[in-house]
Amino acid sequence: MEWVEATGTTVDIAVEAALSELNLESVGQAQVEVIQEPKSGFLGVGGRPAIVKVSRKPRQRNRRGRRGAKSEGGGGRQQKPRESRQGNRNTKQDQSSGKAKRPSSPAKKQNNGSPKEQRAMDKSETAPPTQDKPESSIEDQATVAEEFLAGLLAAFGLEGDVQTRIDEDVLYLDVIGEQTEALVGPKGATMYSVLELTRTTVQRRTFGAPRMRIDIAGYGARRREALTIYTGKLAEQVIASGGEMMLEPMNAADRKVVHDAAAAIEGVRTYSEGEEPRRAVVIAAIGSNDAD
């Protein structure tokens, strides 16, 4: 076998696999051609492995020419390296003068102050003048968020549309399209990661970000509806038993849906317990022992 193709998460891993298949000990014994660079993708979507083609290096034979053989055997005439006349002439002139020439040193920068003062002076000279960060409107921030999400869909090769709306200083982002479900993830984990990336992008490009809500492929609306129904059923059980019930850990957005749904039901109250990411909502009947 003279060459093989191998894949791996990185180029090095793919090369090691190919060397093992060719029974080679090191990369120096092989010729490596990278066919495809690896790509990690985003949140597990759109990644690709590295592909390399590795072949054995041809063995090189040492051949000596006739001149080399004569010089080693002593039959050839050995020539002494010639010294340039210019070099000899310069050497004689230096010896006759009796003084070695020294390169001229650049003029030293005059520094009358202390090192700490000098560093402060250098910074003041090189640092650009500070400017106040411009304030951006929520409409400009909505434009930045829409452009980022549209670019994200294009990068993944997903067909979809991005719509924005502003309601009571809250920026709502709706990503519509069947293929966009790939950005939802289990229990909306990927969707909320996309929201954090969008918020970070808006903060960096506009020096601030409003309150933001995101919904991808209608998942957010379906999730809110399901949680509202689920909260109503649990509230009925809590009112009948007179105790309290803890739900599974949820993110902040889902907890808010539960709190809002329970607030519309008489006879129950809600509070949260635990630390992120294991923070959960407790539904308790009014009159049961309070817990903070």
C-alpha positions in Angstrom: 0.0 0.0 0.0 1.6 3.2 -1.2 -0.9 5.8 0.0 -4.1 6.1 2.1 -6.8 8.6 2.9 -7.8 9.1 6.5 -10.2 11.3 8.4 -10.2 12.7 11.9 -11.5 15.6 14.0 -8.1 17.3 13.5 -5.4 17.1 10.8 -2.9 15.6 13.3 -5.3 12.8 14.3 -6.0 12.0 10.7 -2.3 11.9 9.9 -1.6 9.6 12.8 -4.3 7.2 11.6 -2.8 7.1 8.1 0.7 6.5 9.5 -0.5 3.6 11.5 -2.2 2.1 8.5 1.0 2.5 6.4 3.2 1.1 9.2 5.3 4.3 9.3 6.9 5.5 12.5 7.0 9.2 11.9 5.7 12.0 9.6 9.2 12.4 8.2 8.8 9.1 6.3 5.6 10.2 4.6 4.2 12.9 2.3 1.1 14.5 3.6 -1.6 16.3 1.5 -4.5 18.0 3.3 -7.6 17.5 1.2 -10.1 19.1 3.6 -9.5 21.3 6.7 -11.7 20.5 9.7 -14.6 22.7 10.8 -16.1 22.5 14.2 -19.4 24.0 13.3 -21.7 25.8 15.7 -23.2 24.0 18.6 -22.7 20.7 16.8 -24.3 21.8 13.6 -22.4 22.2 10.3 -19.1 20.6 11.4 -16.9 18.5 9.1 -13.8 16.3 9.7 -10.3 16.7 8.4 -9.3 14.6 5.4 -5.7 13.9 4.5 -3.9 11.8 1.9 -0.7 10.3 3.1 1.8 8.4 1.0 5.3 6.8 1.5 8.3 8.9 0.7 10.5 7.4 -2.0 13.8 6.2 -0.8 16.8 8.3 -1.7 20.0 6.7 -2.9 23.4 8.4 -2.2 25.4 8.8 -5.4 28.8 10.3 -5.4 30.2 12.0 -8.5 33.6 11.5 -9.9 34.9 14.7 -8.5 33.8 13.8 -5.1 35.5 10.4 -5.3 38.8 12.0 -6.4 38.8 14.5 -3.6 38.2 11.8 -1.0 40.9 9.5 -2.4 43.4 12.2 -2.5 44.0 12.1 -6.3 42.4 15.4 -7.0 44.0 18.7 -6.5 42.7 20.6 -3.4 42.0 24.2 -3.9 42.4 26.7 -1.2 39.6 29.2 -0.8 40.4 32.6 -2.3 40.3 35.6 -0.1 38.9 38.7 -1.6 41.5 41.4 -2.3 39.2 44.0 -0.9 39.0 42.1 2.4 42.8 41.9 2.6 43.1 45.6 1.8 40.6 46.5 4.5 42.4 44.3 7.0 45.8 45.9 6.3 44.4 49.4 6.6 42.8 48.5 10.0 46.0 47.0 11.3 48.1 50.0 10.1 45.8 52.5 11.8 45.9 50.5 15.1 42.4 51.5 15.9 39.3 49.4 15.5 36.4 51.0 13.9 33.3 51.2 16.0 29.8 51.6 14.6 28.3 54.9 15.4 25.6 54.6 18.1 22.3 56.5 17.7 21.8 59.5 19.8 20.3 58.7 23.2 16.9 60.1 24.0 17.1 62.8 26.6 15.1 61.8 29.7 15.2 64.3 32.6 12.3 62.7 34.5 11.9 59.5 36.4 11.1 56.2 34.6 7.5 56.3 35.9 7.0 59.8 34.5 8.6 58.8 31.2 6.3 55.8 30.8 3.3 58.0 31.5 4.5 60.5 28.9 4.9 57.8 26.3 1.4 56.5 27.0 0.0 60.0 26.7 1.7 60.5 23.3 0.7 57.1 21.8 -2.8 56.6 23.3 -5.6 57.8 21.1 -8.0 60.3 22.5 -10.9 58.8 24.5 -14.3 59.3 23.1 -17.7 58.8 24.7 -19.5 55.7 23.4 -22.4 56.7 21.3 -25.8 55.8 22.5 -27.8 53.5 20.1 -31.6 53.4 19.8 -33.4 50.1 20.3 -34.3 50.3 16.6 -30.6 50.3 15.6 -30.0 47.4 18.0 -32.9 45.5 16.4 -31.2 46.0 13.0 -27.9 44.6 14.3 -29.7 41.6 15.8 -31.6 40.9 12.6 -28.4 41.0 10.5 -26.6 38.7 12.9 -29.4 36.1 12.9 -29.7 36.3 9.1 -25.9 35.7 8.8 -26.2 32.8 11.2 -28.8 31.1 9.0 -26.7 31.7 5.9 -23.6 30.2 7.6 -25.5 27.0 8.4 -27.2 26.9 5.0 -30.6 27.1 6.6 -33.6 28.7 4.8 -35.6 31.0 7.0 -36.6 34.6 7.8 -35.9 36.8 10.7 -38.5 39.3 12.0 -38.1 41.8 14.8 -40.7 43.8 16.8 -40.4 46.1 19.8 -43.0 46.0 22.6 -42.6 48.1 25.8 -38.8 48.4 25.4 -38.5 44.6 24.8 -36.9 43.4 21.5 -38.6 40.3 20.2 -36.8 38.1 17.7 -38.7 35.6 15.6 -36.8 33.2 13.4 -39.3 31.5 11.0 -38.8 28.5 8.8 -39.0 24.7 8.9 -35.3 24.2 8.6 -34.6 26.6 11.5 -35.7 23.9 14.0 -32.1 22.8 13.9 -31.3 25.8 16.1 -33.8 24.9 18.8 -32.1 21.9 20.5 -33.4 19.8 23.4 -35.7 21.9 25.6 -34.6 25.0 23.7 -31.0 24.8 24.9 -29.6 25.7 21.5 -32.1 28.5 21.0 -31.2 30.2 24.3 -27.5 29.9 23.3 -28.3 31.7 20.1 -30.0 34.4 22.1 -26.9 34.9 24.2 -24.7 35.2 21.1 -27.1 37.7 19.6 -27.2 39.7 22.8 -23.3 39.7 23.0 -23.1 40.9 19.4 -25.6 43.7 19.9 -23.7 44.8 23.1 -20.4 44.9 21.2 -21.6 46.8 18.2 -24.0 49.2 19.9 -22.5 49.5 23.4 -25.5 48.1 25.1 -28.5 45.8 24.6 -32.2 45.9 25.5 -34.2 43.1 27.0 -34.5 40.5 24.3 -36.8 37.5 23.7 -36.3 34.9 20.9 -38.5 32.4 19.3 -37.2 29.9 16.6 -39.6 27.8 14.5 -42.5 28.6 16.9 -40.9 26.6 19.7 -41.1 29.4 22.2 -44.8 29.9 21.7 -45.5 26.1 21.9 -43.3 25.9 25.1 -45.1 28.8 26.8 -48.5 27.2 26.0 -47.5 23.8 27.3 -46.0 25.3 30.5 -49.1 27.3 31.1 -51.3 24.2 30.8 -48.9 22.2 32.9 -48.8 24.8 35.7 -52.7 24.9 35.8 -52.8 21.1 36.4 -50.2 21.2 39.1 -51.9 24.2 40.8 -55.2 22.1 41.0 -53.3 19.3 42.7 -51.6 21.7 45.1 -54.9 23.4 46.1 -56.5 20.0 46.7 -53.7 18.6 48.8 -52.9 21.9 50.6 -49.2 21.4 50.2 -46.6 22.4 47.7 -44.8 20.9 44.7 -41.4 21.6 43.1 -41.0 21.5 39.4 -38.0 20.3 37.5 -35.1 22.8 37.1 -35.7 25.4 34.3 -34.0 28.3 32.7 -35.1 31.9 33.7 -37.4 32.3 30.7 -39.4 29.1 31.5 -39.6 30.0 35.2 -41.1 33.3 34.3 -43.8 31.6 32.3 -44.7 29.4 35.3 -44.7 32.4 37.7 -47.0 34.3 35.3 -49.3 31.4 34.8 -49.6 30.7 38.6 -50.2 34.3 39.3 -53.5 34.1 37.4 -54.7 31.2 39.6 -56.3 31.9 42.9 -55.2 29.9 45.9 -51.5 29.3 45.0 -48.3 31.2 45.1 -44.8 30.4 43.6 -41.2 31.0 44.5 -37.9 29.7 43.2 -35.3 27.6 45.0 -31.7 26.4 44.2 -28.8 27.9 42.2 -28.3 28.1 38.5 -28.5 25.9 36.4 -30.5 23.8 38.9 -32.9 26.5 40.0 -36.5 25.4 40.1 -40.0 26.8 40.7 -42.1 25.7 43.7 -45.9 25.9 43.6 -47.4 26.2 47.0 -51.0 26.5 48.3 -51.7 29.8 50.0 -51.5 29.3 53.8 -48.7 26.7 53.7 -45.4 27.4 55.3 -43.5 30.2 53.6 -40.1 29.5 52.3 -37.7 32.0 50.8 
